Amino acid sequence: MSNFVLVPGTWLGAWAWDAVVAELRAAGHGAYALTLSGLAERAAAGAWAGQQTHVQDIVGEVERLDLHDVVLVGHSYAGIPVGQAAELIEDHRLARVVFVDASVPVDGESFVAGWPEGRAMVEASIRAGGGYWPPPGAEEYAGQGLDDAAIARILADGTPHPGATLTEPAILARSLRELPAVYVKCLLDGEDPGRVVTDLLRSASWTLTTLNTGHWPMFSAPEALAKVLLEAGE
């Protein structure tokens, strides 16, 4: 039995994984969705949450639950703290890391540093949002395979994202190339996983899989995503 720890991307809480959690548990595995500090029901922590806060959220959850055979899953932004947390989780606990259409950490670089075409926009939005990155409108989710109900839920339940987590640099003691990892590319969001991921995929420890859906597959294709995760946990 694997234990899946699922970490959502910007603006989302543990609730985003509900459908995937149900699939994983129905298959007989442990599944634990995590809300990061400053978001959803943990929004009160937003005033002080930084990127390393999110790293410790993940490490602390694995240790608190005393999990082994962990498949650590990070979606979108969450790939950055998940990749760092994977270095800190004891090797005997961690089985694999799955990056779902995610950013991956680069030592000394931030989330916005890996998004050069949008960096100024994000930083300006954080300043205007009083230190938070406000959730986008419905137009952000167009063309991503989401039905109206999914978009409505994201808009209703999404919360502003703590800005410091996006602008602070990642801290890595070693290369991610030896990390046992699967990268899931969602094709409606583009076929190119980016330079950093492309380089990591040259390592024998990394594999690539694709889903013919958009950037939020936990809503648009939960069964297909759960199948990919189950295969990663084998």
Backbone hydrogen bonds, N-H to C=O, Kabsch-Sander energy under -0.5 kcal/mol:
donor,donor_aa,acceptor,acceptor_aa,energy
3,N,69,D,-2.4
4,F,2,S,-0.6
4,F,30,G,-3.1
5,V,3,N,-0.5
5,V,71,V,-2.2
6,L,4,F,-0.6
6,L,32,Y,-2.2
7,V,5,V,-0.5
7,V,73,V,-2.7
12,L,9,G,-1.5
16,A,13,G,-2.0
17,W,14,A,-2.1
18,D,15,W,-1.7
21,V,17,W,-3.1
22,A,18,D,-2.1
23,E,19,A,-1.5
24,L,20,V,-2.5
25,R,21,V,-2.7
26,A,22,A,-2.0
27,A,23,E,-1.1
28,G,25,R,-1.8
29,H,24,L,-2.0
30,G,2,S,-2.3
32,Y,4,F,-3.1
34,L,6,L,-2.7
36,L,34,L,-0.5
38,G,42,R,-2.4
39,L,36,L,-1.5
42,R,39,L,-3.0
43,A,40,A,-1.6
45,A,42,R,-1.6
46,G,43,A,-2.1
47,A,44,A,-0.6
48,W,45,A,-1.3
49,A,45,A,-1.1
54,H,50,G,-1.6
55,V,51,Q,-1.9
56,Q,52,Q,-2.4
57,D,53,T,-2.2
58,I,54,H,-1.7
59,V,55,V,-2.3
60,G,56,Q,-2.9
61,E,57,D,-1.7
62,V,58,I,-1.9
63,E,59,V,-2.1
64,R,60,G,-3.0
65,L,61,E,-2.1
66,D,63,E,-0.6
67,L,62,V,-2.2
69,D,92,H,-0.5
70,V,93,R,-3.2
71,V,3,N,-2.5
72,L,70,V,-0.7
72,L,96,R,-2.5
73,V,5,V,-3.1
73,V,71,V,-0.5
74,G,98,V,-2.6
75,H,7,V,-2.1
76,S,100,V,-2.0
78,A,75,H,-2.0
79,G,76,S,-1.9
80,I,77,Y,-2.5
82,V,78,A,-2.6
83,G,79,G,-2.4
84,Q,80,I,-1.4
85,A,81,P,-2.8
86,A,82,V,-2.2
87,E,83,G,-0.6
87,E,84,Q,-0.8
88,L,84,Q,-0.8
88,L,85,A,-0.9
89,I,85,A,-1.9
93,R,90,E,-2.2
94,L,90,E,-1.3
95,A,70,V,-3.0
96,R,70,V,-1.7
97,V,180,P,-2.3
98,V,72,L,-3.1
99,F,182,V,-2.7
100,V,74,G,-3.0
100,V,98,V,-0.7
101,D,99,F,-0.9
101,D,184,V,-3.0
103,S,76,S,-1.8
108,G,170,A,-2.9
109,E,106,V,-2.6
111,F,166,L,-0.5
112,V,166,L,-2.0
114,G,110,S,-1.0
114,G,111,F,-0.8
115,W,112,V,-1.5
118,G,115,W,-1.8
119,R,115,W,-1.0
122,V,118,G,-2.7
123,E,119,R,-2.7
124,A,120,A,-2.3
125,S,121,M,-2.3
126,I,122,V,-2.4
127,R,123,E,-2.1
128,A,124,A,-2.4
129,G,125,S,-1.7
130,G,127,R,-1.5
131,G,126,I,-2.7
132,Y,126,I,-0.7
133,W,161,H,-3.2
140,E,137,G,-1.6
141,Y,138,A,-1.6
142,A,139,E,-1.1
144,Q,141,Y,-1.1
151,I,147,D,-2.2
152,A,148,D,-2.4
153,R,149,A,-2.0
154,I,150,A,-2.4
155,L,151,I,-2.5
156,A,152,A,-2.1
157,D,153,R,-2.8
158,G,154,I,-2.0
159,T,11,W,-2.0
161,H,133,W,-2.3
163,G,131,G,-2.9
165,T,162,P,-0.9
166,L,163,G,-1.6
167,T,163,G,-1.0
168,E,164,A,-2.0
170,A,106,V,-0.6
170,A,109,E,-2.6
178,E,175,S,-0.6
179,L,176,L,-1.7
181,A,179,L,-0.9
181,A,205,S,-2.1
182,V,97,V,-2.4
183,Y,207,T,-3.0
184,V,99,F,-3.1
184,V,182,V,-0.5
185,K,183,Y,-0.7
185,K,209,T,-2.7
186,C,184,V,-0.6
187,L,185,K,-0.7
187,L,211,L,-2.6
188,L,213,T,-2.4
189,D,186,C,-1.5
189,D,213,T,-0.5
190,G,187,L,-1.9
198,T,194,G,-2.6
199,D,195,R,-2.1
200,L,196,V,-2.0
201,L,197,V,-2.5
202,R,199,D,-1.3
203,S,200,L,-2.0
206,W,203,S,-1.3
207,T,181,A,-1.7
209,T,183,Y,-2.7
211,L,185,K,-2.3
213,T,211,L,-2.0
214,G,144,Q,-1.0
219,F,216,W,-1.8
220,S,216,W,-2.0
221,A,217,P,-2.3
225,L,221,A,-2.5
226,A,222,P,-2.7
227,K,223,E,-2.1
228,V,224,A,-1.9
229,L,225,L,-2.4
230,L,226,A,-2.7
231,E,227,K,-2.2
232,A,228,V,-2.0
233,G,229,L,-1.6
234,E,231,E,-1.0
